[in-house]
Amino acid sequence: MSGENNTTKTAPVRDLTVKQGFKLSKFLVSWEMVLVYILLLINIVLMMKKANLYFSPGTIQAIIQSGMDVCPLVLGMIFILMLGDIDVSVASTMIFASMITGLCCQAGMPGIVGVIAGILAGGLCGAFNGFFVAYIGMPAVIVTIATSMLFRGIVKIILDVNVLKVFPSFYTAIAWTNIAGIPLSLIIFLLMGAGFVFILQKTRFGRRLYIIGNNATCAQYSGIDVRKTKLFVFVLMGFMCGIASIFFVGRMGGSVSSTMGTGYEMTAIAICVLGGVSTNGGKGKVYGPIIATLIMAFLTYTLGLLEVDANTRKIVTGFILIIAVLIPNVNRQLMANIKLKVVFKGNKNVEALNNKTAEEVKVLKNTIAETRKDSTLNEADKSAKIKKCEDKIASLQKKCKEQTAVWLEEQKEDERKAKARFNTK
């Protein structure tokens, strides 16, 4: 036995990475592109109705700037919704942070100290929410409704009917300055958005959000500290509320009162949902809400120019959001029903057989593609393996076609018999 070769062949290592090549056809019908089409449509309507105003200098910048005060809330809300939670206290937290900054500046402290104090105050409010949601286990909607009233109530007690007007000068600069014709607030928003895209798509933390949103129990048993992650996300949401206070106060001209900012939490949630983020958690991207933020700004401004009153604007915006959320689901179901009736003649057995065959054929075609790229096989082995897969594909398709014809003929026969019985009666 000493002359025998005792070396054993090891199985080739399988590549388990998910490889999705760019497909233009899928990209053009993706939800993000649908949002781009909606944005373009709103711009076309605005151009047609108010051409002189639309093309006048500063109009586009003013429209964009009018919707940027909500953008930090949108970015933070994406992560909250990804967990399957919700935060309806963000507007109150934003006003609370604005108040802290204003009081610090009014007391004579340096502007940067007031800004940091406001952002930290927002973070503390977020930590307060996160503790009750993550560690006490209370529903996020109940906690944040309560804290929304709590934070707003504190602001009303401290400010009463007074208005804070002492804020750093760069607040209004951020809100209304243009750089090379581009709003500074938009540039900051896009930079923050790029950071959130990186975190959600390219980091372990982002993948954890997807996992927790899909199944928190499974995530816990997979070794993810769900409570710590939730707490961190709520703290991050608080910090984003603090940053939002800069945009908000700047847009308000450098002043804040206890009654400002009502309804901003609903706007932020609506923008995220319009952008394709699921309120059930575990689904969504950052690109959609970024585009949806611009859509809401242009939509609100356009309705105003069309002389639609404020209450009607809310109704129209609400209907548009409902339709936008329903479109993907209705579209899928509608296409499935049309395919069932037209292609498969309403026969669900035929549909199931054809879908199963299509999946099996897809797997075999992928095998053929991998075989062609396999450098460990010689040409003869490649040809034999590819021929075997092609023969199997042809056999599957032939069987599927024959069985489909049999079932459809049986269906026609049953229909004829039923019609004959009905006519005899």
Backbone torsions as a table, in degrees:
resi	resn	phi	psi	omega
1	MET	NA	-10.6	-175.6
2	SER	-68.0	-26.0	-178.6
3	GLY	-79.5	-10.9	-177.4
4	GLU	-76.6	149.9	177.3
5	ASN	-84.7	112.5	-175.2
6	ASN	-88.5	3.0	-179.4
7	THR	-69.9	137.6	-179.4
8	THR	-107.9	145.5	179.0
9	LYS	-82.0	128.9	178.0
10	THR	-92.4	143.9	179.7
11	ALA	-67.1	142.4	179.1
12	PRO	-63.3	143.5	-179.5
13	VAL	-72.7	128.1	-179.7
14	ARG	-81.9	136.5	176.7
15	ASP	-88.6	109.0	-175.6
16	LEU	-98.1	7.3	-180.0
17	THR	-72.2	144.7	179.6
18	VAL	-83.7	120.1	-177.8
19	LYS	-115.0	111.8	178.8
20	GLN	-119.5	105.5	178.4
21	GLY	-72.9	159.2	-179.9
22	PHE	-73.3	128.3	176.7
23	LYS	-122.5	116.7	-176.2
24	LEU	-61.0	-38.7	-178.0
25	SER	-61.9	-41.0	178.6
26	LYS	-72.5	-37.9	-178.8
27	PHE	-62.7	-40.9	-176.0
28	LEU	-69.4	-21.0	178.7
29	VAL	-109.6	11.4	177.1
30	SER	-69.2	158.5	-175.8
31	TRP	-63.4	-34.7	178.5
32	GLU	-62.1	-39.3	178.3
33	MET	-71.0	-34.3	174.9
34	VAL	-59.8	-40.5	177.2
35	LEU	-63.8	-38.6	176.9
36	VAL	-62.3	-41.9	178.7
37	TYR	-62.7	-40.6	178.5
38	ILE	-62.9	-43.2	178.8
39	LEU	-61.4	-42.7	178.4
40	LEU	-64.6	-40.1	180.0
41	LEU	-62.1	-43.3	178.5
42	ILE	-61.9	-41.2	178.4
43	ASN	-64.8	-38.3	178.9
44	ILE	-64.8	-43.3	178.0
45	VAL	-60.8	-43.6	179.5
46	LEU	-63.6	-40.5	178.7
47	MET	-64.4	-40.6	-178.1
48	MET	-69.4	-38.6	-175.7
49	LYS	-83.6	-37.9	-176.0
50	LYS	-133.4	62.8	-174.3
51	ALA	-61.6	-45.5	-178.1
52	ASN	-60.9	-42.8	-179.8
53	LEU	-70.8	-40.2	-176.7
54	TYR	-61.2	-41.6	-175.9
55	PHE	-91.1	1.6	176.9
56	SER	-76.0	146.6	-176.5
57	PRO	-59.4	134.5	174.9
58	GLY	92.0	-10.0	-176.6
59	THR	-67.7	-50.6	-178.5
60	ILE	-61.1	-42.3	179.2
61	GLN	-61.5	-42.2	-179.8
62	ALA	-64.4	-38.2	178.6
63	ILE	-62.7	-47.9	-178.8
64	ILE	-63.3	-45.0	-178.8
65	GLN	-62.5	-30.5	-179.0
66	SER	-68.1	-19.2	-179.2
67	GLY	-108.8	3.9	-174.9
68	MET	-83.7	-14.9	-177.8
69	ASP	-68.4	-19.4	-179.2
70	VAL	-94.5	-8.6	-170.5
71	CYS	-61.7	-40.6	177.5
72	PRO	-64.5	-33.6	177.3
73	LEU	-64.4	-38.0	179.8
74	VAL	-63.3	-46.6	-178.1
75	LEU	-62.4	-44.0	177.7
76	GLY	-66.1	-37.2	-177.7
77	MET	-67.2	-27.3	178.0
78	ILE	-57.2	-48.0	-178.5
79	PHE	-66.9	-38.3	178.3
80	ILE	-61.2	-48.1	-179.4
81	LEU	-67.7	-31.9	177.8
82	MET	-60.2	-30.4	177.8
83	LEU	-77.1	-11.8	-173.5
84	GLY	87.7	10.6	178.1
85	ASP	-104.0	-175.4	178.1
86	ILE	-151.8	151.9	180.0
87	ASP	-133.9	105.5	179.8
88	VAL	-99.6	13.3	178.8
89	SER	-101.6	5.2	-171.0
90	VAL	-64.4	-36.7	180.0
91	ALA	-66.5	-43.4	178.6
92	SER	-65.4	-38.8	177.5
93	THR	-63.7	-40.5	178.7
94	MET	-61.7	-44.8	179.4
95	ILE	-68.2	-36.6	177.4
96	PHE	-62.3	-44.9	178.5
97	ALA	-64.5	-39.0	177.6
98	SER	-61.6	-41.5	179.7
99	MET	-62.7	-43.3	-179.9
100	ILE	-61.0	-45.2	178.2
101	THR	-61.7	-45.7	-179.3
102	GLY	-62.3	-41.7	179.7
103	LEU	-66.3	-39.0	178.6
104	CYS	-64.3	-44.6	179.9
105	CYS	-67.6	-37.2	179.0
106	GLN	-66.2	-29.6	178.7
107	ALA	-79.2	-1.3	177.0
108	GLY	94.5	6.7	178.3
109	MET	-72.5	156.0	176.3
110	PRO	-58.8	147.5	-177.3
111	GLY	-56.9	-41.2	-177.6
112	ILE	-64.2	-34.2	177.7
113	VAL	-65.0	-42.4	178.3
114	GLY	-63.6	-39.9	179.7
115	VAL	-63.9	-47.5	180.0
116	ILE	-63.0	-40.5	179.3
117	ALA	-62.7	-40.1	179.0
118	GLY	-65.4	-44.1	-180.0
119	ILE	-65.9	-41.6	177.2
120	LEU	-64.0	-37.4	177.3
121	ALA	-61.8	-40.7	175.8
122	GLY	-62.2	-42.0	177.6
123	GLY	-62.0	-39.0	177.7
124	LEU	-65.3	-39.2	176.1
125	CYS	-62.9	-41.6	177.1
126	GLY	-64.0	-39.8	177.5
127	ALA	-63.8	-37.5	177.1
128	PHE	-60.7	-47.4	176.5
129	ASN	-62.2	-47.7	-176.5
130	GLY	-61.7	-36.5	179.7
131	PHE	-62.4	-46.5	-178.1
132	PHE	-70.2	-32.9	179.9
133	VAL	-77.1	-47.9	-172.5
134	ALA	-81.7	-43.3	-171.4
135	TYR	-101.0	-29.9	175.9
136	ILE	-88.8	-25.1	176.5
137	GLY	85.2	19.2	178.8
138	MET	-79.0	148.9	177.6
139	PRO	-60.8	136.9	-175.9
140	ALA	-61.2	-37.6	-177.3
141	VAL	-65.5	-38.8	179.3
142	ILE	-68.7	-45.3	-179.0
143	VAL	-60.4	-48.0	-174.1
144	THR	-74.9	-27.6	172.2
145	ILE	-63.8	-44.3	-179.9
146	ALA	-64.5	-45.5	-178.2
147	THR	-72.0	-25.9	174.6
148	SER	-60.8	-45.4	177.8
149	MET	-69.6	-35.5	-179.4
150	LEU	-64.6	-52.8	-176.8
151	PHE	-65.9	-41.7	179.0
152	ARG	-65.5	-37.7	178.7
153	GLY	-64.1	-40.1	177.9
154	ILE	-62.1	-43.3	179.6
155	VAL	-62.5	-42.7	-178.8
156	LYS	-66.9	-36.3	178.5
157	ILE	-66.5	-42.9	-176.5
158	ILE	-74.0	-46.0	-174.9
159	LEU	-88.5	-30.5	-174.4
160	ASP	56.1	-121.3	179.9
161	VAL	-100.2	6.3	-177.8
162	ASN	-75.8	156.0	178.8
163	VAL	-119.7	127.7	175.9
164	LEU	-84.5	129.0	-175.9
165	LYS	-125.5	1.5	-178.9
166	VAL	-101.0	101.5	179.7
167	PHE	-136.4	159.6	177.4
168	PRO	-57.2	144.4	-176.0
169	SER	-66.6	-25.6	-177.3
170	PHE	-72.4	-11.1	176.6
171	TYR	-59.7	-52.9	179.9
172	THR	-68.1	-30.0	178.0
173	ALA	-64.7	-43.3	178.4
174	ILE	-62.1	-40.2	-175.2
175	ALA	-73.3	-34.4	-168.6
176	TRP	-123.5	-0.9	-178.6
177	THR	-83.4	143.4	173.8
178	ASN	-113.9	140.2	175.8
179	ILE	-118.0	113.3	-176.8
180	ALA	55.8	37.0	178.3
181	GLY	83.4	0.0	-179.9
182	ILE	-108.9	128.8	179.7
183	PRO	-58.8	132.9	178.7
184	LEU	-60.6	-37.0	179.5
185	SER	-62.7	-36.7	177.7
186	LEU	-66.9	-41.4	179.2
187	ILE	-61.1	-45.6	179.4
188	ILE	-63.7	-41.2	178.8
189	PHE	-59.9	-45.6	-179.2
190	LEU	-66.7	-36.4	177.2
191	LEU	-66.1	-44.4	175.8
192	MET	-62.7	-41.0	178.7
193	GLY	-60.8	-39.9	178.2
194	ALA	-61.8	-39.4	177.2
195	GLY	-63.8	-42.4	179.2
196	PHE	-68.5	-36.0	175.4
197	VAL	-60.1	-46.4	-179.8
198	PHE	-61.3	-45.2	-178.5
199	ILE	-62.6	-45.1	-174.7
200	LEU	-74.3	-36.3	-172.7
201	GLN	-98.1	-22.7	-169.6
202	LYS	-120.7	1.3	-176.9
203	THR	-121.2	162.0	176.4
204	ARG	-63.0	-37.7	-180.0
205	PHE	-59.7	-42.6	178.4
206	GLY	-62.4	-41.4	178.5
207	ARG	-65.9	-33.8	177.0
208	ARG	-62.9	-37.8	179.1
209	LEU	-62.0	-42.7	177.6
210	TYR	-61.6	-44.8	-177.5
211	ILE	-65.0	-47.3	-179.1
212	ILE	-62.5	-41.6	-179.8
213	GLY	-63.8	-33.5	178.9
214	ASN	-78.6	-39.9	179.9
215	ASN	-162.9	99.9	-176.4
216	ALA	-65.5	-36.6	179.6
217	THR	-65.0	-45.4	177.8
218	CYS	-61.5	-40.3	179.1
219	ALA	-62.6	-41.0	179.5
220	GLN	-62.2	-44.0	179.8
221	TYR	-74.2	-13.3	176.6
222	SER	-87.4	0.2	177.2
223	GLY	98.9	5.7	178.7
224	ILE	-86.3	131.4	177.4
225	ASP	-80.8	91.6	-174.0
226	VAL	-63.4	-43.0	-176.8
227	ARG	-64.7	-43.7	180.0
228	LYS	-64.7	-40.5	179.5
229	THR	-63.8	-44.4	179.1
230	LYS	-62.6	-43.4	178.8
231	LEU	-59.7	-44.3	-179.3
232	PHE	-61.9	-41.8	-178.6
233	VAL	-64.9	-41.0	179.0
234	PHE	-68.3	-36.6	175.6
235	VAL	-64.1	-42.7	177.5
236	LEU	-60.6	-40.5	177.3
237	MET	-60.7	-39.9	177.5
238	GLY	-62.9	-43.6	177.6
239	PHE	-62.2	-39.6	178.6
240	MET	-65.9	-32.1	174.3
241	CYS	-64.5	-39.0	176.6
242	GLY	-63.6	-41.2	177.3
243	ILE	-68.2	-37.5	178.4
244	ALA	-61.5	-30.6	179.5
245	SER	-62.0	-30.6	177.9
246	ILE	-65.8	-48.0	179.7
247	PHE	-64.1	-42.7	-175.2
248	PHE	-66.6	-51.2	-178.8
249	VAL	-62.4	-38.8	178.0
250	GLY	-62.2	-42.0	179.3
251	ARG	-68.7	-30.9	178.5
252	MET	-79.2	5.1	178.0
253	GLY	84.8	17.8	177.3
254	GLY	88.1	34.3	178.3
255	SER	-147.0	159.2	178.9
256	VAL	-152.5	144.6	175.4
257	SER	-133.3	171.5	-175.5
258	SER	-70.5	-16.9	-176.8
259	THR	-96.7	-2.4	-176.9
260	MET	-80.4	159.3	171.8
261	GLY	79.8	8.2	179.9
262	THR	-68.3	137.3	179.0
263	GLY	89.9	-7.0	-178.8
264	TYR	-66.2	-30.3	179.3
265	GLU	-65.0	-39.3	178.6
266	MET	-68.7	-37.3	177.7
267	THR	-63.1	-44.3	-179.8
268	ALA	-63.3	-43.8	179.3
269	ILE	-65.1	-43.6	-179.4
270	ALA	-61.7	-41.0	179.5
271	ILE	-63.9	-42.4	178.8
272	CYS	-62.5	-44.0	179.7
273	VAL	-65.3	-43.7	176.6
274	LEU	-60.7	-33.3	179.5
275	GLY	-77.8	-0.2	174.4
276	GLY	99.3	8.7	177.5
277	VAL	-85.0	126.7	-177.2
278	SER	-79.4	135.3	176.0
279	THR	-73.3	-12.8	176.6
280	ASN	-82.1	-12.5	177.3
281	GLY	95.3	157.5	172.2
282	GLY	77.8	8.7	-177.6
283	LYS	-145.7	132.8	176.6
284	GLY	138.5	164.3	176.3
285	LYS	-134.2	173.3	-177.7
286	VAL	-85.6	-28.6	-175.7
287	TYR	-58.1	-45.0	-176.8
288	GLY	-57.4	-52.9	178.1
289	PRO	-61.2	-31.0	176.9
290	ILE	-62.7	-46.4	178.6
291	ILE	-66.7	-40.3	-178.4
292	ALA	-63.7	-31.2	176.1
293	THR	-61.1	-43.1	177.7
294	LEU	-67.4	-38.2	178.6
295	ILE	-60.0	-45.4	-179.0
296	MET	-64.1	-38.5	179.0
297	ALA	-64.0	-48.1	-179.0
298	PHE	-68.6	-38.5	-179.2
299	LEU	-63.9	-47.7	-179.7
300	THR	-61.6	-43.7	-178.6
301	TYR	-67.1	-41.8	-179.0
302	THR	-64.5	-44.0	178.4
303	LEU	-62.3	-35.7	176.9
304	GLY	-65.3	-41.8	179.1
305	LEU	-67.8	-27.8	177.6
306	LEU	-82.3	10.0	176.1
307	GLU	63.0	34.5	173.4
308	VAL	-86.7	126.6	-176.1
309	ASP	-68.8	164.0	-170.6
310	ALA	-58.2	-44.5	-178.3
311	ASN	-66.5	-40.9	177.9
312	THR	-66.6	-34.7	177.3
313	ARG	-59.8	-40.7	178.6
314	LYS	-64.1	-40.9	179.7
315	ILE	-64.0	-47.1	-179.5
316	VAL	-62.3	-44.6	178.7
317	THR	-61.4	-41.2	178.3
318	GLY	-61.9	-44.4	178.7
319	PHE	-62.8	-42.9	179.7
320	ILE	-61.7	-41.0	179.2
321	LEU	-65.5	-42.0	178.6
322	ILE	-61.3	-45.9	179.6
323	ILE	-63.3	-41.6	-178.8
324	ALA	-63.0	-37.7	179.6
325	VAL	-72.5	-34.7	-177.2
326	LEU	-76.6	-28.3	-173.3
327	ILE	-52.7	-51.0	-177.8
328	PRO	-60.2	-43.7	-177.9
329	ASN	-69.4	-45.6	-179.9
330	VAL	-64.2	-39.8	-178.8
331	ASN	-61.1	-46.2	179.7
332	ARG	-62.3	-47.4	-177.5
333	GLN	-65.9	-40.2	-179.9
334	LEU	-63.3	-45.5	179.6
335	MET	-64.3	-38.1	178.4
336	ALA	-65.0	-41.0	179.5
337	ASN	-67.0	-41.7	178.7
338	ILE	-63.1	-43.1	179.7
339	LYS	-63.7	-39.9	179.4
340	LEU	-62.7	-44.0	-175.7
341	LYS	-76.2	-41.4	-174.1
342	VAL	-84.1	-49.3	-174.6
343	VAL	-81.7	-44.1	-174.3
344	PHE	-103.6	10.7	176.2
345	LYS	54.8	31.3	178.4
346	GLY	75.4	10.0	-177.8
347	ASN	-97.2	111.5	-176.7
348	LYS	-71.7	-27.6	175.7
349	ASN	-65.2	-42.5	177.5
350	VAL	-63.7	-41.5	178.3
351	GLU	-60.4	-46.5	-179.3
352	ALA	-63.4	-42.5	-179.9
353	LEU	-63.4	-45.8	-178.8
354	ASN	-66.7	-38.4	177.6
355	ASN	-65.2	-40.9	178.4
356	LYS	-64.4	-44.2	179.4
357	THR	-63.1	-41.2	179.6
358	ALA	-61.6	-39.6	178.0
359	GLU	-65.4	-43.3	-179.7
360	GLU	-65.4	-40.6	178.4
361	VAL	-64.4	-39.0	178.8
362	LYS	-61.7	-42.9	178.5
363	VAL	-62.2	-43.1	-179.1
364	LEU	-66.6	-38.3	177.8
365	LYS	-65.6	-37.2	175.4
366	ASN	-64.8	-37.7	176.9
367	THR	-62.8	-41.1	178.1
368	ILE	-62.7	-44.0	179.9
369	ALA	-62.4	-42.3	178.9
370	GLU	-67.0	-36.3	179.6
371	THR	-64.0	-41.4	-180.0
372	ARG	-62.7	-30.1	-179.4
373	LYS	-88.9	-10.5	-174.9
374	ASP	-72.3	111.9	-178.0
375	SER	-82.7	-9.5	-179.0
376	THR	-81.5	-14.9	-179.3
377	LEU	-99.0	144.2	173.6
378	ASN	-81.1	172.2	-173.0
379	GLU	-64.0	-36.4	-179.6
380	ALA	-64.7	-45.1	179.3
381	ASP	-65.5	-39.2	177.7
382	LYS	-60.5	-47.8	-178.4
383	SER	-61.6	-40.3	-179.1
384	ALA	-66.6	-43.4	-179.3
385	LYS	-66.6	-41.8	179.2
386	ILE	-65.4	-41.9	179.3
387	LYS	-61.8	-39.6	178.9
388	LYS	-63.2	-44.1	179.0
389	CYS	-65.4	-41.7	179.6
390	GLU	-64.2	-40.4	177.2
391	ASP	-63.5	-39.5	179.2
392	LYS	-66.2	-39.1	177.4
393	ILE	-61.7	-46.4	179.7
394	ALA	-61.6	-40.7	179.5
395	SER	-64.8	-44.8	178.9
396	LEU	-61.3	-44.9	-179.4
397	GLN	-65.7	-37.7	178.8
398	LYS	-66.3	-44.9	178.3
399	LYS	-62.4	-41.9	179.4
400	CYS	-62.1	-43.3	-179.9
401	LYS	-64.1	-43.4	-178.9
402	GLU	-65.6	-46.4	-178.8
403	GLN	-65.5	-37.8	177.0
404	THR	-60.8	-44.4	179.6
405	ALA	-62.0	-41.0	179.3
406	VAL	-62.6	-48.3	-177.8
407	TRP	-65.5	-40.1	178.8
408	LEU	-67.4	-35.2	176.2
409	GLU	-66.7	-41.1	176.2
410	GLU	-62.2	-39.5	178.8
411	GLN	-63.6	-43.1	177.5
412	LYS	-62.6	-41.3	179.5
413	GLU	-63.5	-42.9	177.5
414	ASP	-62.1	-39.6	179.3
415	GLU	-66.1	-38.8	177.8
416	ARG	-64.6	-42.0	179.5
417	LYS	-65.2	-42.5	179.6
418	ALA	-63.8	-40.0	178.6
419	LYS	-65.7	-39.1	179.0
420	ALA	-65.2	-41.5	178.5
421	ARG	-63.4	-39.5	-179.6
422	PHE	-65.9	-39.4	-178.4
423	ASN	-69.8	-36.5	179.6
424	THR	-66.7	-31.1	178.4
425	LYS	-73.7	NA	NA
